[in-house]
Structure formats: C-alpha cells, structure tokens
Amino acid sequence: MLLSILTLVAVGCAAPLPSSAAPSPPSADAGGRGAVSSVSPGGPQVSPGAKNEAASTAVGDRLIIKTGTLTLIVKSVQEGIGTVTNIATGAGGYVLSSNARYEAEKLVATVSIKVPVTGFESCLEKMRQMAVEVRSENTGGQDVTEEYADLEAQVRNLQATEKQLLNLLDRAQTVEDTLKVYDQLTNIRGQIERINGRMSYLQKSAAMSTITATLRPVEEKPVVKTGKEAWAPLDTLRDAGRTFLSLLQVLGDLSIWLVVFSPFVLVPAFFLWLLWRWTHRRGKGVK
C-alpha cells in the first residue's frame, strides 16, 4: 500500500502545497478502520466550476494579453480625463487608475483603463479623435497560449493522480494508511486550485485589455506683434522700471556685502600701508 502511494505521488504531483480549506481527516471506527465511505464523496475533488473554467478556452485559440500606451495633446486635461472615463465605461470596461500632477505649472494626467479585447481598437481610435495631437502611440501583446496549455496538462495529470488516490483511500485497511492517503489528496487539491487560479487569471487578462493614456495640455505659442502693435511705449516703460528696480536691488545687496566684509579687507590693507611707509622712510634715512 505505501509503495503504491509513493509511486503515485512521484508521478502525478510536484512539490506539495498545503491547502487551508482542506476538510478534516476521517475518524476511525471501533474496528480500527478509517471511515473511508464518507470521505470519498466529499473528499478533495476538483469543483465543476473550476473544471468548466479551465476547459472553456480551447488551446487552439490564441490567448493574447493586449496593451496600449498613448501620449495625447488635449485642449483641457480635466475634460480629457472625463472623456477617457466615458470611453472605458461605454465599451464595458472601467478605470484602473488615474493620476494627475503639475509639471512646469501645467496639469498632466495619466489614466489607465481596462476594456474588453473586442473593443480595444475602437477605444484607441476614440482616444485619437479626442486629442489635438497624438504625440506617441505604442501597442503590444503577450502570447500566453503555451503557458495555458501547459497548465491544462498539469491539471489533467493531477486529476488522474487524485482519482487513483481516491481509489486507494477506499481500499485503506488502517487509520494510518487512510491518513497518509488523505494527506496526499489534500496536497493534490491545493496544487489543482493554484493552477486553476493561474489559468483563470490568464483568461481574464486576455479578455480585458489595458490602455494607458498620458494627457498633456496644448502649448501656448507666444504672440508676435507686427506693424503698429510692434511698438508699445507703456510696455517698454514698465520693463525699464522693472530693470531699474532690479539694478537698485543688486547695488543695495552689493553695498551690504561690502560693509559686512570690509573689516577683513581694511585691516590687512592698513597694516600693509604701515609696513610700506616704514620701509619707505627707512630707505630714505639710509641714503
């Protein structure tokens, strides 16, 4: 019996993964045998919903996780956020994240949305239409078909191992054998649930595409005046006054610096003058 259990476990499962939702082990009756008849119907088995979900996507169909990124120049960033939100909800999707910030005193926003893969291209087109300029655009996809097929094969192998372990459980003669087989069944069930969870994630990721749009405002171009509007005396006078005040401020700051640091300049200069005078007089006396 133990040799059969070890052979099944080595062939059908990888590293054991404990499951917190595993049912309690069967109790022993007065005869010393495990109550196996109540474990087999309600023991660790793959739920029908998990089986249907894992088999709902044919391996022949490609599973592609599509993503798209755009940088759009819009008239109003605030209105652009609302437009992107309406595009997502109108396609049957939702806003995944939204971030607004200021760059050089201009509002910039980044919005990520999830939309059904069937409406991926139409949503991109609507975003292009809402923009004054499409600064950049990038679309890509990740093919997870091979990974999904490998997960399906692992589930089938684990289910076959689980079935054989259930048969061994029905034929267990002692409580010790029953508990050992039951422990392996719990580990198998945990692995099946983990793989089914990964398969479900891949299916949902392939069904819902991600689009990230960065919204930037239109850059205002400077107005170039021509003709009579090219000369504006009041503007010139205002600029001259500002320049004069700036010059006075610079001169005032320079005066403050000279006053503060004058002792460090005047004291050494005074001693140097005394030394020069003493040297000059001594030279005259020698002559």
C-alpha positions in Angstrom: 0.0 0.0 0.0 2.7 2.5 1.0 4.7 1.6 -2.2 1.7 2.4 -4.3 1.1 5.7 -2.6 4.8 6.8 -3.1 4.7 5.8 -6.8 1.5 7.8 -7.5 2.8 10.9 -5.7 6.2 10.8 -7.5 4.5 10.5 -10.9 1.5 12.8 -10.5 2.5 15.8 -8.4 5.2 18.3 -7.9 6.2 19.9 -4.5 3.2 19.6 -2.2 1.3 22.8 -1.5 -0.9 22.6 1.7 -4.5 23.9 1.4 -6.1 25.7 4.2 -9.5 24.8 3.0 -8.9 21.1 3.2 -11.6 19.0 5.0 -10.8 17.4 8.3 -9.4 13.8 8.2 -11.7 10.9 8.7 -12.2 9.4 12.1 -11.6 5.8 12.9 -14.4 3.4 13.9 -14.3 0.9 16.7 -12.8 -1.7 14.4 -9.7 0.3 13.8 -10.5 1.1 10.1 -10.9 4.6 8.7 -14.3 5.8 7.8 -13.5 5.9 4.1 -17.0 5.6 2.9 -17.8 9.2 4.0 -14.5 10.7 2.6 -14.7 9.6 -1.0 -17.9 11.5 -1.9 -16.8 14.7 0.0 -13.0 14.5 -0.2 -10.7 16.7 -2.2 -12.1 16.8 -5.7 -12.0 19.4 -8.5 -15.1 21.5 -8.4 -17.3 21.6 -11.5 -16.9 25.3 -11.9 -13.1 25.1 -11.9 -13.2 22.3 -14.5 -15.5 24.2 -16.8 -13.5 27.4 -16.4 -10.2 25.6 -17.2 -11.7 23.9 -20.3 -13.6 27.0 -21.6 -10.7 28.3 -23.6 -9.5 25.9 -26.4 -5.8 25.5 -26.7 -6.2 26.1 -30.5 -7.3 29.7 -29.8 -4.5 32.1 -29.2 -4.6 33.9 -25.8 -3.1 37.3 -26.3 -2.9 39.9 -23.5 -3.1 43.3 -25.4 -1.7 46.6 -24.0 -1.6 50.1 -25.4 0.1 53.4 -24.4 -0.6 56.8 -25.8 0.6 60.4 -25.2 -2.2 62.8 -26.2 -2.1 66.6 -26.5 -5.6 67.9 -25.5 -7.2 71.2 -25.1 -8.2 70.6 -21.5 -6.6 67.8 -19.3 -9.5 67.9 -16.9 -12.1 67.3 -19.6 -9.8 64.7 -21.2 -9.9 62.6 -18.0 -13.7 62.6 -18.2 -13.7 61.7 -21.9 -11.3 58.7 -21.3 -13.5 57.5 -18.4 -16.6 57.7 -20.7 -14.8 55.7 -23.4 -13.9 53.0 -20.9 -17.4 52.7 -19.4 -19.0 52.9 -22.9 -17.0 49.9 -24.0 -18.0 47.9 -21.0 -14.7 48.5 -19.1 -13.6 50.6 -16.2 -10.9 52.9 -15.0 -8.0 51.0 -13.5 -6.0 54.0 -12.1 -5.9 57.8 -12.6 -3.0 60.2 -11.6 -2.9 64.0 -12.1 0.1 66.1 -11.4 1.7 69.5 -12.3 4.7 69.8 -14.5 6.1 73.3 -15.0 2.8 74.7 -13.7 0.8 72.7 -16.2 -1.6 69.9 -15.3 -0.7 66.5 -16.7 -2.7 63.3 -16.1 -2.1 59.6 -16.7 -5.2 57.4 -16.9 -5.2 53.5 -17.2 -8.4 51.8 -18.3 -9.5 48.2 -18.8 -11.7 47.4 -21.8 -12.9 44.2 -23.5 -10.4 43.0 -26.1 -13.1 43.2 -28.7 -13.3 47.0 -28.2 -9.5 47.5 -28.0 -9.1 49.1 -31.4 -12.2 51.2 -31.2 -11.2 52.7 -27.9 -7.8 53.6 -29.3 -9.5 55.3 -32.2 -11.8 57.3 -30.0 -8.8 58.5 -27.9 -7.0 59.6 -31.1 -10.1 61.6 -32.1 -10.4 63.4 -28.8 -6.8 64.7 -29.0 -5.4 67.7 -30.7 -2.3 65.8 -31.4 -1.1 62.2 -30.9 2.4 62.7 -29.6 3.2 58.9 -29.3 1.4 55.6 -29.5 2.6 52.0 -28.8 0.6 48.8 -28.8 1.8 45.3 -27.9 0.7 41.8 -26.9 1.8 38.9 -24.8 1.0 35.4 -26.1 0.3 33.1 -23.1 -1.2 30.3 -25.1 1.7 27.9 -24.4 1.6 28.6 -20.7 -2.1 28.0 -20.6 -1.8 24.7 -22.5 1.0 23.6 -20.1 -1.3 24.4 -17.1 -4.1 22.4 -18.6 -1.8 19.4 -19.0 -0.7 19.7 -15.3 -4.3 19.8 -14.2 -5.2 16.7 -16.1 -2.2 14.8 -14.6 -3.1 15.9 -11.1 -6.8 14.9 -11.6 -5.7 11.4 -12.7 -3.5 11.1 -9.7 -6.3 12.3 -7.5 -8.6 9.7 -8.9 -6.2 6.9 -8.2 -5.6 8.2 -4.7 -9.3 8.1 -4.0 -9.4 4.5 -5.1 -6.6 3.7 -2.7 -8.5 5.6 0.0 -11.5 3.4 -0.4 -9.3 0.3 0.0 -7.4 1.5 3.0 -7.4 -1.0 5.9 -5.9 1.0 8.7 -6.3 4.5 10.1 -2.6 5.2 9.4 -2.9 4.3 5.7 -6.1 6.4 5.5 -4.4 9.5 6.9 -1.4 9.2 4.6 -3.5 8.9 1.5 -5.8 11.7 2.7 -2.7 14.0 3.3 -1.6 13.4 -0.3 -5.1 14.1 -1.6 -5.0 17.5 0.3 -1.7 18.4 -1.4 -3.0 17.4 -4.8 -6.2 19.5 -4.3 -4.1 22.5 -3.3 -2.0 22.3 -6.5 -5.1 22.0 -8.7 -6.6 25.1 -7.1 -3.4 27.1 -7.5 -3.1 26.1 -11.2 -6.8 26.8 -11.8 -6.3 30.2 -10.3 -3.5 31.0 -12.7 -5.5 29.8 -15.6 -8.4 32.0 -14.6 -6.0 35.0 -14.3 -4.7 34.4 -17.9 -8.2 34.1 -19.3 -9.3 37.3 -17.6 -6.2 39.2 -18.7 -6.6 38.1 -22.3 -10.3 39.1 -22.2 -9.6 42.6 -20.8 -7.0 44.8 -22.5 -5.2 47.6 -20.8 -4.8 51.1 -22.3 -2.7 53.8 -20.6 -3.1 57.4 -21.8 -1.0 60.4 -20.8 -2.8 63.7 -21.3 -0.8 66.9 -21.8 -2.2 70.4 -22.4 -1.7 72.3 -25.6 1.4 74.5 -25.5 0.5 78.2 -26.0 2.7 79.9 -28.6 3.9 83.4 -28.0 2.1 86.1 -29.8 4.3 88.0 -32.3 3.1 91.6 -32.8 3.5 93.3 -36.2 3.0 96.7 -37.6 1.7 99.4 -35.2 1.3 96.8 -32.4 5.0 96.0 -32.5 5.8 99.2 -30.5 4.2 99.6 -27.1 5.7 102.5 -25.1 3.8 101.6 -21.9 5.2 98.1 -22.0 8.7 99.5 -22.7 8.4 101.9 -19.8 7.2 99.1 -17.5 10.1 96.9 -18.5 12.6 99.7 -18.0 11.2 100.5 -14.5 11.4 96.8 -13.5 15.0 96.7 -14.8 15.9 99.9 -12.8 14.4 98.4 -9.6 16.4 95.2 -10.2 19.6 97.2 -10.6 19.0 99.1 -7.4 18.4 95.9 -5.6 21.7 94.5 -6.9 23.6 97.6 -5.9 22.0 97.5 -2.4 22.9 93.9 -2.0 26.5 94.7 -3.1 26.7 97.5 -0.5 25.6 95.2 2.2 28.2 92.7 1.3 31.0 95.3 1.3 30.0 96.6 4.7 29.9 93.1 6.2 33.3 92.1 4.8 35.1 95.4 4.9 37.0 94.6 8.2 38.5 91.6 6.5 39.8 93.9 3.7 40.6 97.2 5.5 42.6 95.8 8.5 45.1 93.9 6.3 45.3 96.9 4.0 46.1 99.2 6.9 48.9 97.0 8.1 50.3 96.8 4.6 50.3 100.6 4.3 52.1 100.9 7.6 54.7 98.4 6.5 55.2 100.2 3.2 55.5 103.6 4.9 58.1 102.3 7.5 60.1 100.7 4.7 60.0 103.9 2.6 61.2 106.1 5.5 64.0 103.7 6.4 65.2 103.7 2.9 65.4 107.5 2.9 67.3 107.5 6.2 69.9 105.1 4.9 70.7 107.5 2.0 
